[in-house]
């Protein structure tokens, strides 16, 4: 158990809809990273938050947004969903601002029909 | 930006045999190379890492080698066991920055009893 909690584990929705994925980092970790893992692909970095502020953006679409709340949990919002958004979305947390070991949650599997 | 290629995509070995997974990277400024193991239904977990100031690192049955000149690094697992079956990801980053980290596409290792 990594200590990182992600909900929901599975989500099925239709094209055009909006979903929110939630992540609670390990106790004491201030950084949260979001990744997308499509079929047979590596992890694609989406966005990072550190202590409530956006720290870095990767390949995140404009239809996606995220935030980190004062209690350090984070939410990833995916809107106007398309079939190609179907993927595993992982959250990872880390103690430091941008270095140190990453601890991954078990992921949220999104299926867009 | 950094591009990480990983081979093979699938690998099947008999229990007790060795397994080798290879990765190449493109950015000569990369200096931190972690390996992650992802078991079915779980998030990736760091198993070993190496920095560019060393050529080899070993931890029990796993070892990682790095050739900076050729820009490639490898994961070696000896005396494989069925519980080693998982997807393995290599990654590369500059200065160990997590939001710079680029992942390979993964290798699905199957160890047959």
Contacts between the chains, C-beta under 8 A, distances in Angstrom:
chain1	res1	chain2	res2	distance
A	2	B	43	6.2
A	2	B	45	7.0
A	4	B	43	7.2
A	31	B	98	7.3
A	33	B	98	6.2
A	33	B	99	6.9
A	40	B	9	7.3
A	40	B	105	6.6
A	40	B	106	7.4
A	41	B	105	5.8
A	41	B	106	7.8
A	42	B	4	7.4
A	42	B	6	7.5
A	42	B	89	6.1
A	42	B	102	7.8
A	42	B	103	3.6
A	42	B	104	5.4
A	42	B	105	4.6
A	42	B	106	5.9
A	43	B	44	7.1
A	43	B	89	6.9
A	43	B	103	4.4
A	44	B	103	7.8
A	45	B	99	6.2
A	45	B	101	6.8
A	45	B	102	7.9
A	48	B	98	7.2
A	48	B	99	4.7
A	55	B	99	6.6
A	56	B	99	3.8
A	58	B	99	6.9
A	90	B	43	5.6
A	90	B	44	7.4
A	92	B	43	7.4
A	92	B	98	7.9
A	94	B	98	6.0
A	98	B	97	5.0
A	98	B	98	5.4
A	98	B	99	5.8
A	99	B	95	7.5
A	99	B	96	4.6
A	99	B	97	6.3
A	99	B	98	6.4
A	100	B	96	7.8
A	100	B	98	7.5
A	101	B	46	5.5
A	102	B	46	6.9
A	102	B	98	5.9
A	104	B	36	7.9
A	104	B	43	3.1
A	104	B	44	4.9
A	104	B	45	6.9
A	105	B	43	5.2
A	106	B	41	6.7
A	106	B	42	5.6
A	106	B	43	5.1
A	107	B	43	5.7
